[in-house]
């Protein structure tokens, strides 16, 4: 299964978005709809990362947030309200 994932490396102070391939039994491959997931790989969770999974905002809430941000930016740039 292909998934776009954000990868943050604290040591290198670097972040990337990558297209990665996962086996069907991997937690990232089992997402559906607007679910979100994050895996923490640390010294303590090196062999088996800590996985946190839950529902995302969904298309309507995300669109409303983007629209709100556009209105706020337009106001900041001097657009009449």
mmCIF file of the N, C-alpha and C atoms, coordinates in Angstrom:
data_MODEL
# 
_entry.id   MODEL 
# 
loop_
_atom_site.group_PDB 
_atom_site.id 
_atom_site.type_symbol 
_atom_site.label_atom_id 
_atom_site.label_alt_id 
_atom_site.label_comp_id 
_atom_site.label_asym_id 
_atom_site.label_entity_id 
_atom_site.label_seq_id 
_atom_site.pdbx_PDB_ins_code 
_atom_site.Cartn_x 
_atom_site.Cartn_y 
_atom_site.Cartn_z 
_atom_site.occupancy 
_atom_site.B_iso_or_equiv 
_atom_site.pdbx_formal_charge 
_atom_site.auth_seq_id 
_atom_site.auth_comp_id 
_atom_site.auth_asym_id 
_atom_site.auth_atom_id 
_atom_site.pdbx_PDB_model_num 
ATOM 1   N N  . UNK A 1 1  ? 0.854   -1.174 0.000  1.00 0.00 ? 1  UNK A N  1 
ATOM 2   C CA . UNK A 1 1  ? 0.000   0.000  0.000  1.00 0.00 ? 1  UNK A CA 1 
ATOM 3   C C  . UNK A 1 1  ? 0.900   1.237  0.000  1.00 0.00 ? 1  UNK A C  1 
ATOM 4   N N  . UNK A 1 2  ? 0.594   2.208  -0.852 1.00 0.00 ? 2  UNK A N  1 
ATOM 5   C CA . UNK A 1 2  ? 1.356   3.457  -0.900 1.00 0.00 ? 2  UNK A CA 1 
ATOM 6   C C  . UNK A 1 2  ? 0.722   4.495  0.021  1.00 0.00 ? 2  UNK A C  1 
ATOM 7   N N  . UNK A 1 3  ? 1.553   5.191  0.761  1.00 0.00 ? 3  UNK A N  1 
ATOM 8   C CA . UNK A 1 3  ? 1.076   6.248  1.656  1.00 0.00 ? 3  UNK A CA 1 
ATOM 9   C C  . UNK A 1 3  ? 2.069   7.412  1.618  1.00 0.00 ? 3  UNK A C  1 
ATOM 10  N N  . UNK A 1 4  ? 1.519   8.631  1.600  1.00 0.00 ? 4  UNK A N  1 
ATOM 11  C CA . UNK A 1 4  ? 2.354   9.805  1.816  1.00 0.00 ? 4  UNK A CA 1 
ATOM 12  C C  . UNK A 1 4  ? 2.540   9.949  3.324  1.00 0.00 ? 4  UNK A C  1 
ATOM 13  N N  . UNK A 1 5  ? 3.792   10.097 3.759  1.00 0.00 ? 5  UNK A N  1 
ATOM 14  C CA . UNK A 1 5  ? 4.074   10.237 5.184  1.00 0.00 ? 5  UNK A CA 1 
ATOM 15  C C  . UNK A 1 5  ? 5.021   11.403 5.416  1.00 0.00 ? 5  UNK A C  1 
ATOM 16  N N  . UNK A 1 6  ? 4.806   12.067 6.528  1.00 0.00 ? 6  UNK A N  1 
ATOM 17  C CA . UNK A 1 6  ? 5.735   13.096 6.975  1.00 0.00 ? 6  UNK A CA 1 
ATOM 18  C C  . UNK A 1 6  ? 6.748   12.435 7.896  1.00 0.00 ? 6  UNK A C  1 
ATOM 19  N N  . UNK A 1 7  ? 8.022   12.723 7.680  1.00 0.00 ? 7  UNK A N  1 
ATOM 20  C CA . UNK A 1 7  ? 9.091   12.136 8.477  1.00 0.00 ? 7  UNK A CA 1 
ATOM 21  C C  . UNK A 1 7  ? 9.875   13.265 9.132  1.00 0.00 ? 7  UNK A C  1 
ATOM 22  N N  . UNK A 1 8  ? 9.966   13.225 10.456 1.00 0.00 ? 8  UNK A N  1 
ATOM 23  C CA . UNK A 1 8  ? 10.708  14.242 11.204 1.00 0.00 ? 8  UNK A CA 1 
ATOM 24  C C  . UNK A 1 8  ? 11.876  13.561 11.892 1.00 0.00 ? 8  UNK A C  1 
ATOM 25  N N  . UNK A 1 9  ? 13.086  14.049 11.621 1.00 0.00 ? 9  UNK A N  1 
ATOM 26  C CA . UNK A 1 9  ? 14.294  13.536 12.266 1.00 0.00 ? 9  UNK A CA 1 
ATOM 27  C C  . UNK A 1 9  ? 14.813  14.630 13.202 1.00 0.00 ? 9  UNK A C  1 
ATOM 28  N N  . UNK A 1 10 ? 14.628  14.414 14.494 1.00 0.00 ? 10 UNK A N  1 
ATOM 29  C CA . UNK A 1 10 ? 15.019  15.416 15.489 1.00 0.00 ? 10 UNK A CA 1 
ATOM 30  C C  . UNK A 1 10 ? 16.533  15.596 15.521 1.00 0.00 ? 10 UNK A C  1 
ATOM 31  N N  . UNK A 1 11 ? 17.276  14.504 15.394 1.00 0.00 ? 11 UNK A N  1 
ATOM 32  C CA . UNK A 1 11 ? 18.735  14.558 15.447 1.00 0.00 ? 11 UNK A CA 1 
ATOM 33  C C  . UNK A 1 11 ? 19.280  15.426 14.309 1.00 0.00 ? 11 UNK A C  1 
ATOM 34  N N  . UNK A 1 12 ? 18.806  15.174 13.100 1.00 0.00 ? 12 UNK A N  1 
ATOM 35  C CA . UNK A 1 12 ? 19.277  15.921 11.928 1.00 0.00 ? 12 UNK A CA 1 
ATOM 36  C C  . UNK A 1 12 ? 18.551  17.251 11.752 1.00 0.00 ? 12 UNK A C  1 
ATOM 37  N N  . UNK A 1 13 ? 17.529  17.505 12.583 1.00 0.00 ? 13 UNK A N  1 
ATOM 38  C CA . UNK A 1 13 ? 16.698  18.708 12.479 1.00 0.00 ? 13 UNK A CA 1 
ATOM 39  C C  . UNK A 1 13 ? 16.177  18.875 11.049 1.00 0.00 ? 13 UNK A C  1 
ATOM 40  N N  . UNK A 1 14 ? 15.515  17.816 10.565 1.00 0.00 ? 14 UNK A N  1 
ATOM 41  C CA . UNK A 1 14 ? 15.067  17.774 9.184  1.00 0.00 ? 14 UNK A CA 1 
ATOM 42  C C  . UNK A 1 14 ? 13.675  17.158 9.112  1.00 0.00 ? 14 UNK A C  1 
ATOM 43  N N  . UNK A 1 15 ? 12.855  17.655 8.215  1.00 0.00 ? 15 UNK A N  1 
ATOM 44  C CA . UNK A 1 15 ? 11.534  17.088 7.982  1.00 0.00 ? 15 UNK A CA 1 
ATOM 45  C C  . UNK A 1 15 ? 11.287  16.928 6.495  1.00 0.00 ? 15 UNK A C  1 
ATOM 46  N N  . UNK A 1 16 ? 10.658  15.838 6.111  1.00 0.00 ? 16 UNK A N  1 
ATOM 47  C CA . UNK A 1 16 ? 10.367  15.556 4.705  1.00 0.00 ? 16 UNK A CA 1 
ATOM 48  C C  . UNK A 1 16 ? 8.988   14.925 4.577  1.00 0.00 ? 16 UNK A C  1 
ATOM 49  N N  . UNK A 1 17 ? 8.416   15.025 3.396  1.00 0.00 ? 17 UNK A N  1 
ATOM 50  C CA . UNK A 1 17 ? 7.216   14.278 3.040  1.00 0.00 ? 17 UNK A CA 1 
ATOM 51  C C  . UNK A 1 17 ? 7.636   13.306 1.951  1.00 0.00 ? 17 UNK A C  1 
ATOM 52  N N  . UNK A 1 18 ? 7.326   12.041 2.188  1.00 0.00 ? 18 UNK A N  1 
ATOM 53  C CA . UNK A 1 18 ? 7.770   11.001 1.263  1.00 0.00 ? 18 UNK A CA 1 
ATOM 54  C C  . UNK A 1 18 ? 6.609   10.078 0.894  1.00 0.00 ? 18 UNK A C  1 
ATOM 55  N N  . UNK A 1 19 ? 6.690   9.492  -0.284 1.00 0.00 ? 19 UNK A N  1 
ATOM 56  C CA . UNK A 1 19 ? 5.768   8.442  -0.691 1.00 0.00 ? 19 UNK A CA 1 
ATOM 57  C C  . UNK A 1 19 ? 6.448   7.125  -0.347 1.00 0.00 ? 19 UNK A C  1 
ATOM 58  N N  . UNK A 1 20 ? 5.804   6.335  0.536  1.00 0.00 ? 20 UNK A N  1 
ATOM 59  C CA . UNK A 1 20 ? 6.403   5.083  0.983  1.00 0.00 ? 20 UNK A CA 1 
ATOM 60  C C  . UNK A 1 20 ? 5.458   3.913  0.732  1.00 0.00 ? 20 UNK A C  1 
ATOM 61  N N  . UNK A 1 21 ? 6.055   2.733  0.606  1.00 0.00 ? 21 UNK A N  1 
ATOM 62  C CA . UNK A 1 21 ? 5.303   1.503  0.374  1.00 0.00 ? 21 UNK A CA 1 
ATOM 63  C C  . UNK A 1 21 ? 5.281   0.704  1.677  1.00 0.00 ? 21 UNK A C  1 
ATOM 64  N N  . UNK A 1 22 ? 4.070   0.233  2.068  1.00 0.00 ? 22 UNK A N  1 
ATOM 65  C CA . UNK A 1 22 ? 3.910   -0.539 3.293  1.00 0.00 ? 22 UNK A CA 1 
ATOM 66  C C  . UNK A 1 22 ? 3.209   -1.853 2.993  1.00 0.00 ? 22 UNK A C  1 
ATOM 67  N N  . UNK A 1 23 ? 3.561   -2.892 3.762  1.00 0.00 ? 23 UNK A N  1 
ATOM 68  C CA . UNK A 1 23 ? 2.849   -4.166 3.669  1.00 0.00 ? 23 UNK A CA 1 
ATOM 69  C C  . UNK A 1 23 ? 1.444   -3.977 4.217  1.00 0.00 ? 23 UNK A C  1 
ATOM 70  N N  . UNK A 1 24 ? 0.512   -4.798 3.766  1.00 0.00 ? 24 UNK A N  1 
ATOM 71  C CA . UNK A 1 24 ? -0.895  -4.646 4.151  1.00 0.00 ? 24 UNK A CA 1 
ATOM 72  C C  . UNK A 1 24 ? -1.131  -4.772 5.651  1.00 0.00 ? 24 UNK A C  1 
ATOM 73  N N  . UNK A 1 25 ? -0.241  -5.444 6.377  1.00 0.00 ? 25 UNK A N  1 
ATOM 74  C CA . UNK A 1 25 ? -0.439  -5.605 7.816  1.00 0.00 ? 25 UNK A CA 1 
ATOM 75  C C  . UNK A 1 25 ? 0.180   -4.464 8.638  1.00 0.00 ? 25 UNK A C  1 
ATOM 76  N N  . UNK A 1 26 ? 0.841   -3.514 7.981  1.00 0.00 ? 26 UNK A N  1 
ATOM 77  C CA . UNK A 1 26 ? 1.421   -2.359 8.680  1.00 0.00 ? 26 UNK A CA 1 
ATOM 78  C C  . UNK A 1 26 ? 0.298   -1.399 9.092  1.00 0.00 ? 26 UNK A C  1 
ATOM 79  N N  . UNK A 1 27 ? 0.402   -0.788 10.287 1.00 0.00 ? 27 UNK A N  1 
ATOM 80  C CA . UNK A 1 27 ? -0.650  0.143  10.719 1.00 0.00 ? 27 UNK A CA 1 
ATOM 81  C C  . UNK A 1 27 ? -0.918  1.289  9.734  1.00 0.00 ? 27 UNK A C  1 
ATOM 82  N N  . UNK A 1 28 ? 0.105   1.786  9.055  1.00 0.00 ? 28 UNK A N  1 
ATOM 83  C CA . UNK A 1 28 ? -0.101  2.883  8.103  1.00 0.00 ? 28 UNK A CA 1 
ATOM 84  C C  . UNK A 1 28 ? -0.946  2.435  6.920  1.00 0.00 ? 28 UNK A C  1 
ATOM 85  N N  . UNK A 1 29 ? -0.862  1.166  6.554  1.00 0.00 ? 29 UNK A N  1 
ATOM 86  C CA . UNK A 1 29 ? -1.611  0.647  5.409  1.00 0.00 ? 29 UNK A CA 1 
ATOM 87  C C  . UNK A 1 29 ? -3.076  0.412  5.751  1.00 0.00 ? 29 UNK A C  1 
ATOM 88  N N  . UNK A 1 30 ? -3.408  0.381  7.033  1.00 0.00 ? 30 UNK A N  1 
ATOM 89  C CA . UNK A 1 30 ? -4.765  0.056  7.457  1.00 0.00 ? 30 UNK A CA 1 
ATOM 90  C C  . UNK A 1 30 ? -5.646  1.281  7.689  1.00 0.00 ? 30 UNK A C  1 
ATOM 91  N N  . UNK A 1 31 ? -5.165  2.459  7.369  1.00 0.00 ? 31 UNK A N  1 
ATOM 92  C CA . UNK A 1 31 ? -5.971  3.679  7.537  1.00 0.00 ? 31 UNK A CA 1 
ATOM 93  C C  . UNK A 1 31 ? -7.123  3.697  6.543  1.00 0.00 ? 31 UNK A C  1 
ATOM 94  N N  . UNK A 1 32 ? -8.203  4.333  6.947  1.00 0.00 ? 32 UNK A N  1 
ATOM 95  C CA . UNK A 1 32 ? -9.326  4.513  6.029  1.00 0.00 ? 32 UNK A CA 1 
ATOM 96  C C  . UNK A 1 32 ? -9.922  5.898  6.242  1.00 0.00 ? 32 UNK A C  1 
ATOM 97  N N  . UNK A 1 33 ? -10.543 6.397  5.195  1.00 0.00 ? 33 UNK A N  1 
ATOM 98  C CA . UNK A 1 33 ? -11.199 7.707  5.289  1.00 0.00 ? 33 UNK A CA 1 
ATOM 99  C C  . UNK A 1 33 ? -10.228 8.801  5.689  1.00 0.00 ? 33 UNK A C  1 
ATOM 100 N N  . UNK A 1 34 ? -10.615 9.571  6.700  1.00 0.00 ? 34 UNK A N  1 
ATOM 101 C CA . UNK A 1 34 ? -9.786  10.698 7.134  1.00 0.00 ? 34 UNK A CA 1 
ATOM 102 C C  . UNK A 1 34 ? -9.010  10.389 8.408  1.00 0.00 ? 34 UNK A C  1 
ATOM 103 N N  . UNK A 1 35 ? -8.772  9.094  8.688  1.00 0.00 ? 35 UNK A N  1 
ATOM 104 C CA . UNK A 1 35 ? -7.995  8.717  9.868  1.00 0.00 ? 35 UNK A CA 1 
ATOM 105 C C  . UNK A 1 35 ? -6.594  9.333  9.821  1.00 0.00 ? 35 UNK A C  1 
ATOM 106 N N  . UNK A 1 36 ? -6.054  9.585  11.002 1.00 0.00 ? 36 UNK A N  1 
ATOM 107 C CA . UNK A 1 36 ? -4.683  10.058 11.154 1.00 0.00 ? 36 UNK A CA 1 
ATOM 108 C C  . UNK A 1 36 ? -3.906  9.042  11.969 1.00 0.00 ? 36 UNK A C  1 
ATOM 109 N N  . UNK A 1 37 ? -2.604  8.987  11.741 1.00 0.00 ? 37 UNK A N  1 
ATOM 110 C CA . UNK A 1 37 ? -1.750  8.074  12.507 1.00 0.00 ? 37 UNK A CA 1 
ATOM 111 C C  . UNK A 1 37 ? -0.362  8.690  12.640 1.00 0.00 ? 37 UNK A C  1 
ATOM 112 N N  . UNK A 1 38 ? 0.269   8.413  13.761 1.00 0.00 ? 38 UNK A N  1 
ATOM 113 C CA . UNK A 1 38 ? 1.641   8.866  13.974 1.00 0.00 ? 38 UNK A CA 1 
ATOM 114 C C  . UNK A 1 38 ? 2.392   7.745  14.674 1.00 0.00 ? 38 UNK A C  1 
ATOM 115 N N  . UNK A 1 39 ? 3.644   7.548  14.288 1.00 0.00 ? 39 UNK A N  1 
ATOM 116 C CA . UNK A 1 39 ? 4.488   6.531  14.904 1.00 0.00 ? 39 UNK A CA 1 
ATOM 117 C C  . UNK A 1 39 ? 5.694   7.234  15.524 1.00 0.00 ? 39 UNK A C  1 
ATOM 118 N N  . UNK A 1 40 ? 5.926   6.971  16.793 1.00 0.00 ? 40 UNK A N  1 
ATOM 119 C CA . UNK A 1 40 ? 7.079   7.532  17.502 1.00 0.00 ? 40 UNK A CA 1 
ATOM 120 C C  . UNK A 1 40 ? 8.150   6.450  17.614 1.00 0.00 ? 40 UNK A C  1 
ATOM 121 N N  . UNK A 1 41 ? 9.296   6.702  17.013 1.00 0.00 ? 41 UNK A N  1 
ATOM 122 C CA . UNK A 1 41 ? 10.437  5.801  17.151 1.00 0.00 ? 41 UNK A CA 1 
ATOM 123 C C  . UNK A 1 41 ? 11.464  6.531  18.014 1.00 0.00 ? 41 UNK A C  1 
ATOM 124 N N  . UNK A 1 42 ? 11.702  6.009  19.208 1.00 0.00 ? 42 UNK A N  1 
ATOM 125 C CA . UNK A 1 42 ? 12.617  6.632  20.174 1.00 0.00 ? 42 UNK A CA 1 
ATOM 126 C C  . UNK A 1 42 ? 13.567  5.565  20.693 1.00 0.00 ? 42 UNK A C  1 
ATOM 127 N N  . UNK A 1 43 ? 14.443  5.934  21.597 1.00 0.00 ? 43 UNK A N  1 
ATOM 128 C CA . UNK A 1 43 ? 15.321  4.950  22.226 1.00 0.00 ? 43 UNK A CA 1 
ATOM 129 C C  . UNK A 1 43 ? 14.492  3.854  22.880 1.00 0.00 ? 43 UNK A C  1 
ATOM 130 N N  . UNK A 1 44 ? 13.427  4.234  23.562 1.00 0.00 ? 44 UNK A N  1 
ATOM 131 C CA . UNK A 1 44 ? 12.577  3.268  24.261 1.00 0.00 ? 44 UNK A CA 1 
ATOM 132 C C  . UNK A 1 44 ? 11.723  2.458  23.286 1.00 0.00 ? 44 UNK A C  1 
ATOM 133 N N  . UNK A 1 45 ? 11.270  3.084  22.215 1.00 0.00 ? 45 UNK A N  1 
ATOM 134 C CA . UNK A 1 45 ? 10.390  2.427  21.242 1.00 0.00 ? 45 UNK A CA 1 
ATOM 135 C C  . UNK A 1 45 ? 11.117  2.218  19.909 1.00 0.00 ? 45 UNK A C  1 
ATOM 136 N N  . UNK A 1 46 ? 12.320  1.706  19.978 1.00 0.00 ? 46 UNK A N  1 
ATOM 137 C CA . UNK A 1 46 ? 13.118  1.516  18.764 1.00 0.00 ? 46 UNK A CA 1 
ATOM 138 C C  . UNK A 1 46 ? 12.683  0.279  17.984 1.00 0.00 ? 46 UNK A C  1 
ATOM 139 N N  . UNK A 1 47 ? 12.499  -0.849 18.673 1.00 0.00 ? 47 UNK A N  1 
ATOM 140 C CA . UNK A 1 47 ? 12.129  -2.094 17.984 1.00 0.00 ? 47 UNK A CA 1 
ATOM 141 C C  . UNK A 1 47 ? 10.672  -2.103 17.547 1.00 0.00 ? 47 UNK A C  1 
ATOM 142 N N  . UNK A 1 48 ? 9.814   -1.484 18.351 1.00 0.00 ? 48 UNK A N  1 
ATOM 143 C CA . UNK A 1 48 ? 8.381   -1.432 18.032 1.00 0.00 ? 48 UNK A CA 1 
ATOM 144 C C  . UNK A 1 48 ? 7.895   -0.009 18.331 1.00 0.00 ? 48 UNK A C  1 
ATOM 145 N N  . UNK A 1 49 ? 7.746   0.839  17.289 1.00 0.00 ? 49 UNK A N  1 
ATOM 146 C CA . UNK A 1 49 ? 7.341   2.234  17.512 1.00 0.00 ? 49 UNK A CA 1 
ATOM 147 C C  . UNK A 1 49 ? 5.999   2.353  18.231 1.00 0.00 ? 49 UNK A C  1 
ATOM 148 N N  . UNK A 1 50 ? 5.854   3.426  18.985 1.00 0.00 ? 50 UNK A N  1 
ATOM 149 C CA . UNK A 1 50 ? 4.590   3.746  19.646 1.00 0.00 ? 50 UNK A CA 1 
ATOM 150 C C  . UNK A 1 50 ? 3.654   4.326  18.592 1.00 0.00 ? 50 UNK A C  1 
ATOM 151 N N  . UNK A 1 51 ? 2.487   3.728  18.405 1.00 0.00 ? 51 UNK A N  1 
ATOM 152 C CA . UNK A 1 51 ? 1.527   4.147  17.383 1.00 0.00 ? 51 UNK A CA 1 
ATOM 153 C C  . UNK A 1 51 ? 0.332   4.836  18.046 1.00 0.00 ? 51 UNK A C  1 
ATOM 154 N N  . UNK A 1 52 ? -0.001  6.025  17.542 1.00 0.00 ? 52 UNK A N  1 
ATOM 155 C CA . UNK A 1 52 ? -1.201  6.744  17.993 1.00 0.00 ? 52 UNK A CA 1 
ATOM 156 C C  . UNK A 1 52 ? -2.073  6.951  16.760 1.00 0.00 ? 52 UNK A C  1 
ATOM 157 N N  . UNK A 1 53 ? -3.330  6.495  16.844 1.00 0.00 ? 53 UNK A N  1 
ATOM 158 C CA . UNK A 1 53 ? -4.235  6.556  15.689 1.00 0.00 ? 53 UNK A CA 1 
ATOM 159 C C  . UNK A 1 53 ? -5.585  7.091  16.130 1.00 0.00 ? 53 UNK A C  1 
ATOM 160 N N  . UNK A 1 54 ? -6.201  7.899  15.276 1.00 0.00 ? 54 UNK A N  1 
ATOM 161 C CA . UNK A 1 54 ? -7.516  8.419  15.600 1.00 0.00 ? 54 UNK A CA 1 
ATOM 162 C C  . UNK A 1 54 ? -8.163  9.083  14.400 1.00 0.00 ? 54 UNK A C  1 
ATOM 163 N N  . UNK A 1 55 ? -9.404  9.529  14.581 1.00 0.00 ? 55 UNK A N  1 
ATOM 164 C CA . UNK A 1 55 ? -10.120 10.153 13.467 1.00 0.00 ? 55 UNK A CA 1 
ATOM 165 C C  . UNK A 1 55 ? -9.544  11.524 13.127 1.00 0.00 ? 55 UNK A C  1 
ATOM 166 N N  . UNK A 1 56 ? -9.550  11.836 11.839 1.00 0.00 ? 56 UNK A N  1 
ATOM 167 C CA . UNK A 1 56 ? -9.154  13.166 11.387 1.00 0.00 ? 56 UNK A CA 1 
ATOM 168 C C  . UNK A 1 56 ? -10.361 14.081 11.340 1.00 0.00 ? 56 UNK A C  1 
ATOM 169 N N  . UNK A 1 57 ? -10.135 15.284 10.898 1.00 0.00 ? 57 UNK A N  1 
ATOM 170 C CA . UNK A 1 57 ? -11.204 16.280 10.879 1.00 0.00 ? 57 UNK A CA 1 
ATOM 171 C C  . UNK A 1 57 ? -12.243 16.005 9.798  1.00 0.00 ? 57 UNK A C  1 
ATOM 172 N N  . UNK A 1 58 ? -11.830 15.401 8.700  1.00 0.00 ? 58 UNK A N  1 
ATOM 173 C CA . UNK A 1 58 ? -12.743 15.189 7.585  1.00 0.00 ? 58 UNK A CA 1 
ATOM 174 C C  . UNK A 1 58 ? -12.715 16.363 6.620  1.00 0.00 ? 58 UNK A C  1 
ATOM 175 N N  . UNK A 1 59 ? -13.294 16.152 5.448  1.00 0.00 ? 59 UNK A N  1 
ATOM 176 C CA . UNK A 1 59 ? -13.221 17.139 4.366  1.00 0.00 ? 59 UNK A CA 1 
ATOM 177 C C  . UNK A 1 59 ? -13.920 18.447 4.716  1.00 0.00 ? 59 UNK A C  1 
ATOM 178 N N  . UNK A 1 60 ? -15.121 18.397 5.296  1.00 0.00 ? 60 UNK A N  1 
ATOM 179 C CA . UNK A 1 60 ? -15.880 19.626 5.575  1.00 0.00 ? 60 UNK A CA 1 
ATOM 180 C C  . UNK A 1 60 ? -15.192 20.497 6.616  1.00 0.00 ? 60 UNK A C  1 
ATOM 181 N N  . UNK A 1 61 ? -14.723 19.897 7.702  1.00 0.00 ? 61 UNK A N  1 
ATOM 182 C CA . UNK A 1 61 ? -14.056 20.675 8.758  1.00 0.00 ? 61 UNK A CA 1 
ATOM 183 C C  . UNK A 1 61 ? -12.738 21.243 8.242  1.00 0.00 ? 61 UNK A C  1 
ATOM 184 N N  . UNK A 1 62 ? -11.987 20.444 7.483  1.00 0.00 ? 62 UNK A N  1 
ATOM 185 C CA . UNK A 1 62 ? -10.721 20.922 6.919  1.00 0.00 ? 62 UNK A CA 1 
ATOM 186 C C  . UNK A 1 62 ? -10.962 22.083 5.958  1.00 0.00 ? 62 UNK A C  1 
ATOM 187 N N  . UNK A 1 63 ? -11.952 21.963 5.078  1.00 0.00 ? 63 UNK A N  1 
ATOM 188 C CA . UNK A 1 63 ? -12.272 23.044 4.133  1.00 0.00 ? 63 UNK A CA 1 
ATOM 189 C C  . UNK A 1 63 ? -12.677 24.307 4.880  1.00 0.00 ? 63 UNK A C  1 
ATOM 190 N N  . UNK A 1 64 ? -13.470 24.159 5.939  1.00 0.00 ? 64 UNK A N  1 
ATOM 191 C CA . UNK A 1 64 ? -13.866 25.325 6.741  1.00 0.00 ? 64 UNK A CA 1 
ATOM 192 C C  . UNK A 1 64 ? -12.669 26.005 7.377  1.00 0.00 ? 64 UNK A C  1 
ATOM 193 N N  . UNK A 1 65 ? -11.710 25.210 7.860  1.00 0.00 ? 65 UNK A N  1 
ATOM 194 C CA . UNK A 1 65 ? -10.499 25.774 8.456  1.00 0.00 ? 65 UNK A CA 1 
ATOM 195 C C  . UNK A 1 65 ? -9.648  26.509 7.436  1.00 0.00 ? 65 UNK A C  1 
ATOM 196 N N  . UNK A 1 66 ? -9.503  25.938 6.238  1.00 0.00 ? 66 UNK A N  1 
ATOM 197 C CA . UNK A 1 66 ? -8.740  26.594 5.172  1.00 0.00 ? 66 UNK A CA 1 
ATOM 198 C C  . UNK A 1 66 ? -9.424  27.895 4.767  1.00 0.00 ? 66 UNK A C  1 
ATOM 199 N N  . UNK A 1 67 ? -10.743 27.882 4.616  1.00 0.00 ? 67 UNK A N  1 
ATOM 200 C CA . UNK A 1 67 ? -11.485 29.091 4.260  1.00 0.00 ? 67 UNK A CA 1 
ATOM 201 C C  . UNK A 1 67 ? -11.315 30.164 5.331  1.00 0.00 ? 67 UNK A C  1 
ATOM 202 N N  . UNK A 1 68 ? -11.379 29.778 6.591  1.00 0.00 ? 68 UNK A N  1 
ATOM 203 C CA . UNK A 1 68 ? -11.181 30.716 7.695  1.00 0.00 ? 68 UNK A CA 1 
ATOM 204 C C  . UNK A 1 68 ? -9.778  31.334 7.639  1.00 0.00 ? 68 UNK A C  1 
ATOM 205 N N  . UNK A 1 69 ? -8.784  30.511 7.347  1.00 0.00 ? 69 UNK A N  1 
ATOM 206 C CA . UNK A 1 69 ? -7.410  31.020 7.231  1.00 0.00 ? 69 UNK A CA 1 
ATOM 207 C C  . UNK A 1 69 ? -7.282  32.012 6.087  1.00 0.00 ? 69 UNK A C  1 
ATOM 208 N N  . UNK A 1 70 ? -7.946  31.745 4.954  1.00 0.00 ? 70 UNK A N  1 
ATOM 209 C CA . UNK A 1 70 ? -7.903  32.656 3.800  1.00 0.00 ? 70 UNK A CA 1 
ATOM 210 C C  . UNK A 1 70 ? -8.546  33.998 4.169  1.00 0.00 ? 70 UNK A C  1 
ATOM 211 N N  . UNK A 1 71 ? -9.690  33.947 4.858  1.00 0.00 ? 71 UNK A N  1 
ATOM 212 C CA . UNK A 1 71 ? -10.349 35.189 5.278  1.00 0.00 ? 71 UNK A CA 1 
ATOM 213 C C  . UNK A 1 71 ? -9.475  35.986 6.246  1.00 0.00 ? 71 UNK A C  1 
ATOM 214 N N  . UNK A 1 72 ? -8.840  35.299 7.178  1.00 0.00 ? 72 UNK A N  1 
ATOM 215 C CA . UNK A 1 72 ? -7.965  35.961 8.143  1.00 0.00 ? 72 UNK A CA 1 
ATOM 216 C C  . UNK A 1 72 ? -6.778  36.606 7.425  1.00 0.00 ? 72 UNK A C  1 
ATOM 217 N N  . UNK A 1 73 ? -6.199  35.917 6.451  1.00 0.00 ? 73 UNK A N  1 
ATOM 218 C CA . UNK A 1 73 ? -5.075  36.447 5.678  1.00 0.00 ? 73 UNK A CA 1 
ATOM 219 C C  . UNK A 1 73 ? -5.519  37.664 4.857  1.00 0.00 ? 73 UNK A C  1 
ATOM 220 N N  . UNK A 1 74 ? -6.687  37.560 4.224  1.00 0.00 ? 74 UNK A N  1 
ATOM 221 C CA . UNK A 1 74 ? -7.197  38.681 3.434  1.00 0.00 ? 74 UNK A CA 1 
ATOM 222 C C  . UNK A 1 74 ? -7.413  39.913 4.317  1.00 0.00 ? 74 UNK A C  1 
ATOM 223 N N  . UNK A 1 75 ? -7.945  39.714 5.502  1.00 0.00 ? 75 UNK A N  1 
ATOM 224 C CA . UNK A 1 75 ? -8.145  40.820 6.449  1.00 0.00 ? 75 UNK A CA 1 
ATOM 225 C C  . UNK A 1 75 ? -6.808  41.428 6.847  1.00 0.00 ? 75 UNK A C  1 
ATOM 226 N N  . UNK A 1 76 ? -5.835  40.580 7.114  1.00 0.00 ? 76 UNK A N  1 
ATOM 227 C CA . UNK A 1 76 ? -4.492  41.039 7.504  1.00 0.00 ? 76 UNK A CA 1 
ATOM 228 C C  . UNK A 1 76 ? -3.860  41.868 6.383  1.00 0.00 ? 76 UNK A C  1 
ATOM 229 N N  . UNK A 1 77 ? -4.143  41.486 5.124  1.00 0.00 ? 77 UNK A N  1 
ATOM 230 C CA . UNK A 1 77 ? -3.572  42.197 3.976  1.00 0.00 ? 77 UNK A CA 1 
ATOM 231 C C  . UNK A 1 77 ? -4.368  43.440 3.609  1.00 0.00 ? 77 UNK A C  1 
ATOM 232 N N  . UNK A 1 78 ? -5.446  43.724 4.338  1.00 0.00 ? 78 UNK A N  1 
ATOM 233 C CA . UNK A 1 78 ? -6.168  44.971 4.136  1.00 0.00 ? 78 UNK A CA 1 
ATOM 234 C C  . UNK A 1 78 ? -7.465  44.876 3.365  1.00 0.00 ? 78 UNK A C  1 
ATOM 235 N N  . UNK A 1 79 ? -7.951  43.682 3.086  1.00 0.00 ? 79 UNK A N  1 
ATOM 236 C CA . UNK A 1 79 ? -9.218  43.544 2.368  1.00 0.00 ? 79 UNK A CA 1 
ATOM 237 C C  . UNK A 1 79 ? -10.352 44.071 3.220  1.00 0.00 ? 79 UNK A C  1 
ATOM 238 N N  . UNK A 1 80 ? -11.335 44.760 2.618  1.00 0.00 ? 80 UNK A N  1 
ATOM 239 C CA . UNK A 1 80 ? -12.472 45.236 3.399  1.00 0.00 ? 80 UNK A CA 1 
ATOM 240 C C  . UNK A 1 80 ? -13.279 44.058 3.957  1.00 0.00 ? 80 UNK A C  1 
ATOM 241 N N  . UNK A 1 81 ? -13.826 44.256 5.151  1.00 0.00 ? 81 UNK A N  1 
ATOM 242 C CA . UNK A 1 81 ? -14.580 43.144 5.752  1.00 0.00 ? 81 UNK A CA 1 
ATOM 243 C C  . UNK A 1 81 ? -16.067 43.290 5.530  1.00 0.00 ? 81 UNK A C  1 
# 
